[in-house]
Each structure stands twice: as C-alpha cells, then as structure tokens.
Amino acid sequence: MEPVKIGIIGGSGLYQMPGLSDIEERTIETPFGSPSDAIVIGTLSGVRVAFLARHGRGHRHMPGELNYRANIFALKTLGVERVISVSACGSLREDYAPGHIVVPDQLFDYTKGKRPASFFGNGIVVHISVAEPFCTDLSADLLAAVRRTGAIVHAGGKFITIEGPRFSTKAESHLFRQWGLDIIGMTACPEAFLAREAEMCYATMAHVTDYDVWHEAEEPVTVEMIIRVLNQNTAIAQQALAELVKDLAEKPRTCTCGSALANAIVTTPEMVPNTIRRSLAPLIGRYLPYSP
C-alpha cells in the first residue's frame, strides 16, 4: 500500500474542499481501540492526504472523550509523517482577534490527567522530549502557506489546553492571562505529545473564534460564536492546506521529529515483551523488532 505521508486532523468540512479527488475511506482498528471516525484519503494538489474528523462526523465526541491514541496510531499505520491540526481557539490577548489565525509554538497542558497521554507503559518506559512541542519546520511551512491566503496570521503563541467541555470562568481566564498564555483550547493535549511519540511532525492552524471570557467589552464565548467564525474561515483553511501539501510534497524532513524515540526508550531491550513489540510495531519496530 502506498504510504500517505500527510495527515490533517480537524473538522469534516476540510475533506469536502474543492479540488479533493480520488476519495476513499479507511476504517482502521488499533491496539487502543477505534479512531474518532473512518479516515478519508484523497488527492489534494496532486498529493495523497489523510483526513480525520477529530470529533467524528456530526461532532459526536467531546474533547475529554476523544481516543487520541487511536487517532494518531491509525494515521501512523498509513505512513503519515506530518500532521497538521486545524482547531478553534479562544484568545487571551487583545491583538489576537476573532477571525485571526495563530500558528502556536508552545503548549501548556491544563487537562486533569484523565486523558491517556502516552502509547507506552505496561512493560516499556519511554521519556520523549517536548521542549518544543510543535515541529518548528512544519510550523514555518504552515505559517507561510496561511500568509499566502492573505489572512491575518500570528507566528507563535502559548496554547493552553483545558479539560472542558465547559468554557472557562472569568477567574480562570484572567489567571491564564496573568500566566502569560496567549490562546486557549481543549484538544491540543495530548494530541501533540502523542504525535511526537509516533515520530511525526505536528503543527497547528488555530482559528481564533472569541476572547474566551476575560474581555470586558466583548461577550463571553458561546458555541454560536465559534461556529460562525469557523464557517467564515473555512475557505482560508482549505486554501492554506492546498498550498501547504503542495509545498511539502517533495520536501524531505530534516527536523528531529522522525527520530524522537531514538534515545527515549529506557527499558532494557530484552525486558520488553514480544507482545508489546508486536502491538506497537508501527511505533517502535525500527528500534525493537518483534518475533512472529
């Protein structure tokens, strides 16, 4: 099977974009269960791309219910090397206004520890580096693609992930601003960390839909606000993605994302059970081969 090297995680509108052809669906089961939905594979700008609706078609899964491990693992089995996340976010600063786009460079995990955040454990210990949680190369390429659409886009930002599904209280929102955070959402963690464990490049196109609840001159965030801005920005996201995949088609990876596990597996190799080696082969097969 020809590998699909680019994956896009976002809303279902992304794989209904003009110019997408040769569409097929793949239902993939993983050692961690089922992904949010079937993966849609199509040709965009002459490049085969895998699309996954993060919350499932029809938006059926809440942020804390998402099977992040299955989503990333399923993309890995297709051969995906680069993942572009498209998501909504709230702004924690005046100059990141609704309708703008942010390509963040840092993450702050404020989830409650309920979301499985690693593929590993149960006989294999891995400690990856996420000092730079987003791939700097892919983020730069994404930023350039969004700029070519003419949209207002900000380079860099500290992105906090809250547990949800509720929105922030004003006390929380003001505290996050005091901490120096820039944008807020509910799904970046552990998605970005799992992508690093899977040795994938990962970058986010975050669409600012609101000012969370801190802004005294603006209405607090509502679902209606989010949907309205996302609908307005759909064409921008589609155009940017079409430009980006064309840029990436013949561009080799030169970052360190593709070797994130090289020095991260600390368990003595002979102590790793063959059953784990087999089930996690797409992730660790190059380091710890398994016996049939």
C-alpha positions as CSV (number, residue, x, y, z in Angstrom):
1,M,0.0,0.0,0.0
2,E,1.4,3.4,-1.0
3,P,2.1,5.4,2.2
4,V,0.1,8.5,2.8
5,K,2.6,10.9,4.3
6,I,0.5,13.9,5.2
7,G,-2.4,13.8,7.8
8,I,-4.9,16.5,8.6
9,I,-7.0,16.5,11.8
10,G,-9.9,18.9,12.0
11,G,-13.5,19.3,11.1
12,S,-15.3,17.4,8.5
13,G,-15.5,20.4,6.2
14,L,-11.8,20.1,5.5
15,Y,-12.2,17.0,3.4
16,Q,-15.2,18.4,1.5
17,M,-13.0,21.1,0.0
18,P,-12.8,21.9,-3.7
19,G,-10.1,20.2,-5.6
20,L,-10.1,17.0,-3.5
21,S,-10.4,13.9,-5.7
22,D,-9.9,10.1,-5.7
23,I,-11.6,9.9,-2.3
24,E,-11.7,6.7,-0.3
25,E,-12.4,5.8,3.3
26,R,-10.4,3.5,5.5
27,T,-11.8,2.0,8.8
28,I,-8.8,1.2,11.0
29,E,-8.7,-0.6,14.3
30,T,-5.7,0.0,16.6
31,P,-4.4,-1.6,19.8
32,F,-6.0,1.4,21.5
33,G,-9.5,1.0,20.0
34,S,-11.2,2.9,17.2
35,P,-10.3,6.4,16.0
36,S,-12.9,9.1,16.0
37,D,-14.1,8.2,12.6
38,A,-13.1,6.5,9.4
39,I,-10.1,8.1,7.8
40,V,-10.8,9.8,4.5
41,I,-8.0,9.7,1.9
42,G,-7.9,11.9,-1.1
43,T,-5.7,13.6,-3.6
44,L,-5.2,17.4,-3.0
45,S,-2.8,19.4,-5.1
46,G,-1.6,16.2,-6.6
47,V,-0.7,14.8,-3.2
48,R,-2.4,11.9,-1.3
49,V,-3.6,13.2,2.1
50,A,-5.4,11.5,5.0
51,F,-8.2,13.5,6.8
52,L,-9.6,12.6,10.2
53,A,-12.6,14.4,11.7
54,R,-11.3,14.9,15.3
55,H,-14.7,14.8,16.9
56,G,-16.2,12.4,14.4
57,R,-18.6,13.4,11.6
58,G,-21.5,15.2,13.2
59,H,-19.3,16.2,16.1
60,R,-20.2,13.3,18.4
61,H,-17.2,13.1,20.8
62,M,-16.4,15.6,23.5
63,P,-12.7,16.7,23.9
64,G,-12.2,14.5,27.0
65,E,-13.8,11.5,25.3
66,L,-11.6,11.5,22.2
67,N,-9.4,8.5,21.6
68,Y,-6.3,10.5,20.9
69,R,-4.1,7.4,20.9
70,A,-6.2,5.6,18.3
71,N,-6.4,8.7,16.1
72,I,-2.6,9.2,16.0
73,F,-1.8,5.5,15.8
74,A,-4.2,5.0,12.9
75,L,-2.5,7.8,10.9
76,K,0.9,6.3,11.7
77,T,-0.2,2.9,10.2
78,L,-1.0,4.7,7.0
79,G,2.6,6.0,6.8
80,V,1.8,9.6,7.9
81,E,4.9,11.6,8.7
82,R,3.5,15.1,9.1
83,V,0.3,16.0,10.9
84,I,-1.5,19.4,10.5
85,S,-4.1,20.1,13.2
86,V,-6.9,22.6,12.5
87,S,-8.7,23.8,15.5
88,A,-10.7,26.6,17.1
89,C,-9.2,28.6,20.0
90,G,-10.1,31.4,22.3
91,S,-7.8,34.5,22.5
92,L,-6.2,35.6,25.8
93,R,-4.7,38.8,24.4
94,E,-6.2,41.8,22.7
95,D,-4.2,41.7,19.5
96,Y,-5.2,38.1,18.6
97,A,-8.7,38.9,17.5
98,P,-11.6,36.7,16.3
99,G,-11.0,35.7,12.7
100,H,-7.3,35.8,13.1
101,I,-5.2,32.6,12.8
102,V,-2.4,31.6,15.1
103,V,0.4,29.1,14.5
104,P,1.5,28.4,18.1
105,D,4.9,27.4,19.2
106,Q,4.3,26.3,22.8
107,L,1.8,24.2,24.8
108,F,0.6,24.3,28.4
109,D,-1.3,21.2,29.5
110,Y,-4.0,22.1,32.0
111,T,-6.1,18.9,31.5
112,K,-7.0,16.9,34.5
113,G,-5.0,13.7,33.9
114,K,-8.0,11.8,32.6
115,R,-6.7,11.5,29.1
116,P,-4.3,8.7,28.3
117,A,-1.2,10.7,27.2
118,S,1.3,8.1,26.1
119,F,1.4,4.9,23.9
120,F,3.8,3.4,26.4
121,G,3.8,1.7,29.8
122,N,2.9,-1.9,30.7
123,G,6.4,-3.1,30.2
124,I,8.1,-0.4,28.2
125,V,9.2,3.0,29.6
126,V,9.7,6.0,27.2
127,H,10.6,9.6,28.0
128,I,10.3,11.9,25.0
129,S,11.5,15.5,24.7
130,V,8.7,18.0,24.1
131,A,10.6,21.2,25.0
132,E,9.5,22.3,21.5
133,P,6.1,20.6,21.3
134,F,5.4,21.8,17.7
135,C,7.7,20.9,14.8
136,T,9.4,24.2,14.0
137,D,9.9,23.3,10.4
138,L,6.3,22.3,9.7
139,S,5.0,25.3,11.7
140,A,7.2,27.6,9.5
141,D,5.8,26.0,6.3
142,L,2.2,26.2,7.7
143,L,2.7,29.9,8.6
144,A,4.0,30.7,5.1
145,A,1.0,28.9,3.5
146,V,-1.5,30.7,5.6
147,R,0.2,34.1,4.8
148,R,-0.3,33.4,1.1
149,T,-4.0,33.4,1.6
150,G,-4.0,37.0,2.8
151,A,-5.4,36.1,6.2
152,I,-4.1,37.7,9.4
153,V,-1.9,35.1,11.0
154,H,0.3,35.3,14.1
155,A,3.6,33.5,14.3
156,G,3.9,31.9,17.7
157,G,1.8,31.7,20.8
158,K,1.5,29.8,24.1
159,F,-1.5,27.5,23.7
160,I,-3.2,26.2,26.9
161,T,-5.3,23.1,26.8
162,I,-8.1,22.9,29.3
163,E,-10.2,19.8,30.1
164,G,-13.6,21.1,29.1
165,P,-16.2,20.5,27.9
166,R,-17.3,23.7,29.7
167,F,-15.8,27.1,28.9
168,S,-13.6,29.0,31.4
169,T,-14.8,31.0,34.4
170,K,-13.7,34.7,34.4
171,A,-11.4,33.9,37.3
172,E,-9.7,31.2,35.3
173,S,-9.5,33.2,32.1
174,H,-7.9,36.2,34.0
175,L,-5.4,33.8,35.6
176,F,-4.4,32.3,32.3
177,R,-3.7,35.8,31.1
178,Q,-1.6,36.5,34.1
179,W,0.4,33.4,33.4
180,G,1.3,34.9,30.0
181,L,-0.6,32.4,27.9
182,D,-2.0,33.5,24.5
183,I,-4.7,31.2,23.2
184,I,-6.9,28.5,24.8
185,G,-8.5,25.3,23.5
186,M,-9.5,21.8,24.5
187,T,-7.8,19.3,22.2
188,A,-4.1,20.1,21.6
189,C,-3.0,17.9,24.5
190,P,-2.3,15.1,24.4
191,E,-2.6,15.1,20.6
192,A,0.7,16.9,20.1
193,F,2.6,14.7,22.6
194,L,1.3,11.5,21.0
195,A,2.4,12.7,17.6
196,R,5.9,13.2,18.9
197,E,5.9,9.7,20.4
198,A,4.9,8.5,16.9
199,E,7.8,10.4,15.5
200,M,5.5,12.6,13.4
201,C,6.0,16.3,12.7
202,Y,3.0,18.2,14.2
203,A,1.8,21.8,13.7
204,T,-1.4,23.7,14.4
205,M,-3.5,26.2,12.5
206,A,-5.5,27.7,15.3
207,H,-8.5,29.8,14.4
208,V,-9.4,32.5,16.9
209,T,-13.1,32.5,17.4
210,D,-13.6,34.5,20.6
211,Y,-11.9,36.3,23.5
212,D,-12.7,33.5,26.0
213,V,-14.5,35.3,28.9
214,W,-11.9,37.8,30.1
215,H,-12.7,40.7,27.8
216,E,-15.0,43.2,29.4
217,A,-16.0,44.8,26.1
218,E,-16.9,41.6,24.4
219,E,-19.5,38.9,25.0
220,P,-18.3,35.7,26.7
221,V,-17.6,32.8,24.4
222,T,-20.5,30.8,23.0
223,V,-20.9,27.9,20.7
224,E,-22.6,30.2,18.2
225,M,-19.5,32.4,18.1
226,I,-17.2,29.5,17.4
227,I,-19.3,28.1,14.6
228,R,-19.8,31.5,13.0
229,V,-16.0,32.3,12.8
230,L,-15.1,28.7,11.8
231,N,-17.6,28.9,8.9
232,Q,-16.1,32.2,7.8
233,N,-12.6,30.8,7.9
234,T,-13.3,27.5,6.2
235,A,-12.2,28.8,2.8
236,I,-9.0,30.2,4.3
237,A,-8.2,26.8,5.9
238,Q,-8.9,25.0,2.7
239,Q,-6.7,27.3,0.6
240,A,-3.8,27.2,3.1
241,L,-3.9,23.4,3.3
242,A,-3.9,23.0,-0.5
243,E,-0.9,25.3,-0.7
244,L,0.9,23.5,2.2
245,V,0.6,20.0,0.9
246,K,1.9,21.2,-2.4
247,D,4.9,22.7,-0.6
248,L,5.5,19.5,1.4
249,A,5.2,17.0,-1.5
250,E,8.8,16.9,-2.4
251,K,10.3,18.4,0.7
252,P,12.3,15.9,2.9
253,R,12.1,16.1,6.6
254,T,15.3,17.5,8.2
255,C,14.0,18.0,11.7
256,T,14.5,15.6,14.6
257,C,10.8,14.6,15.0
258,G,11.4,11.5,12.9
259,S,13.9,10.2,15.5
260,A,12.2,11.2,18.7
261,L,12.4,7.7,20.1
262,A,16.0,7.1,19.2
263,N,17.3,7.8,22.7
264,A,13.9,7.9,24.6
265,I,13.3,4.2,25.2
266,V,14.9,3.4,28.6
267,T,13.7,-0.1,29.2
268,T,16.4,-2.7,28.6
269,P,15.5,-4.2,25.2
270,E,15.5,-7.8,26.3
271,M,12.9,-6.9,29.0
272,V,10.3,-5.6,26.5
273,P,7.8,-8.4,25.9
274,N,7.3,-9.6,22.3
275,T,3.6,-9.0,22.6
276,I,4.3,-5.3,23.2
277,R,6.8,-5.2,20.4
278,R,4.3,-6.7,18.1
279,S,1.3,-4.4,19.1
280,L,3.4,-1.3,18.9
281,A,5.4,-2.2,15.9
282,P,4.4,0.9,13.8
283,L,5.9,3.0,16.6
284,I,8.9,1.0,17.8
285,G,9.6,-1.6,15.2
286,R,12.7,0.1,13.9
287,Y,14.2,0.0,17.4
288,L,12.7,-3.2,18.9
289,P,11.8,-5.7,16.2
290,Y,9.4,-8.5,17.2
291,S,9.4,-12.2,16.5
292,P,6.5,-13.6,14.5
